[in-house]
Amino acid sequence: LTPPQDLDLGTVVVRLGATVTGTIRLAGGGSPSGVTVRAELQPIWSGPGVTGVVASDGSYTLSGIAPGTYQIIATGPWGTDYLETRYADAAGSNDLTVADGDALTGLNITLPIGGSISGTVTSEAGQPIANAWVSLTPAAGATPTPYYTTADANGVYTIHAVAPGSYAVRASGQGFEGEYYHNAFGLWDATW
């Protein structure tokens, strides 16, 4: 296109995508307001997915989903300990294949409650390290899940929604060496 040229593309035809509906519940009750749900194309990063917000009654609808294999994933509200959870069918599979125009219902998910890890990052002199980077590394053989946060101005941090398991905690700050919990500098010396 070269201005002032006008270009008429004619008719653009779009297909009706699939629709997925269900209900999100929180273990222990409570309103699922703030929970997000998404259809993530598999394998991960292979294309766009669809994201939606859960209504206060727990219902959700994801529409306009292109044909393919997806996982339906619910994520708890930021700053809570509800664990990200994938829909699983009766056979335990997380993968869901959809075609144009499909309308799938009853894809219900309950988010379990995880834990949190918190503390304070300080220098050797006992001064808080503002904006320190804190990460958790799962024990060998565990499913790798990225857990990380940034400490506040007082070096205080909390990592929410941590799944059960053993982890090594590592902190680092600008100008400071990275260190694992209990004064270990290498993962092999870290306390799990």
Secondary structure as the mmCIF struct_conf table of DSSP 4:
data_model
#
loop_
_struct_conf.conf_type_id
_struct_conf.id
_struct_conf.beg_label_comp_id
_struct_conf.beg_label_asym_id
_struct_conf.beg_label_seq_id
_struct_conf.end_label_comp_id
_struct_conf.end_label_asym_id
_struct_conf.end_label_seq_id
TURN_TY1_P TURN_TY1_P1 PRO A 3 PRO A 4
STRN STRN1 ALA A 18 LEU A 26
TURN_TY1_P TURN_TY1_P2 ALA A 27 GLY A 28
TURN_TY1_P TURN_TY1_P3 SER A 33 GLY A 34
STRN STRN2 THR A 36 LEU A 41
TURN_TY1_P TURN_TY1_P4 GLN A 42 TRP A 45
BEND BEND1 SER A 46 GLY A 47
STRN STRN3 VAL A 50 VAL A 53
TURN_TY1_P TURN_TY1_P5 SER A 56 ASP A 57
BEND BEND2 GLY A 58 GLY A 58
STRN STRN4 SER A 59 ILE A 65
HELX_LH_PP_P HELX_LH_PP_P1 ALA A 66 ALA A 66
BEND BEND3 PRO A 67 PRO A 67
STRN STRN5 GLY A 68 THR A 75
HELX_LH_PP_P HELX_LH_PP_P2 GLY A 76 PRO A 77
TURN_TY1_P TURN_TY1_P6 TRP A 78 GLY A 79
BEND BEND4 THR A 80 THR A 80
STRN STRN6 TYR A 82 TYR A 82
HELX_LH_PP_P HELX_LH_PP_P3 LEU A 83 GLU A 84
STRN STRN7 THR A 85 ARG A 86
TURN_TY1_P TURN_TY1_P7 ALA A 90 ALA A 91
STRN STRN8 LEU A 96 VAL A 98
TURN_TY1_P TURN_TY1_P8 ASP A 100 GLY A 101
STRN STRN9 ALA A 103 LEU A 104
STRN STRN10 ILE A 109 LEU A 111
HELX_LH_PP_P HELX_LH_PP_P4 PRO A 112 PRO A 112
STRN STRN11 ILE A 113 ILE A 113
STRN STRN12 GLY A 115 THR A 120
STRN STRN13 THR A 122 THR A 122
TURN_TY1_P TURN_TY1_P9 GLU A 124 ALA A 125
BEND BEND5 GLY A 126 GLY A 126
STRN STRN14 PRO A 128 PRO A 128
TURN_TY1_P TURN_TY1_P10 ALA A 130 ASN A 131
STRN STRN15 TRP A 133 PRO A 138
HELX_LH_PP_P HELX_LH_PP_P5 ALA A 139 ALA A 139
TURN_TY1_P TURN_TY1_P11 ALA A 140 GLY A 141
BEND BEND6 ALA A 142 ALA A 142
HELX_LH_PP_P HELX_LH_PP_P6 THR A 143 PRO A 144
STRN STRN16 TYR A 147 THR A 150
TURN_TY1_P TURN_TY1_P12 ALA A 153 ASN A 154
BEND BEND7 GLY A 155 GLY A 155
STRN STRN17 VAL A 156 VAL A 162
HELX_LH_PP_P HELX_LH_PP_P7 ALA A 163 ALA A 163
BEND BEND8 PRO A 164 GLY A 165
STRN STRN18 TYR A 167 SER A 172
TURN_TY1_P TURN_TY1_P13 GLN A 174 GLY A 175
BEND BEND9 PHE A 176 PHE A 176
STRN STRN19 GLU A 179 TYR A 180
TURN_TY1_P TURN_TY1_P14 TYR A 181 ASN A 183
STRN STRN20 ALA A 184 ALA A 184
BEND BEND10 PHE A 185 GLY A 186
HELX_RH_3T_P HELX_RH_3T_P1 LEU A 187 ASP A 189
#
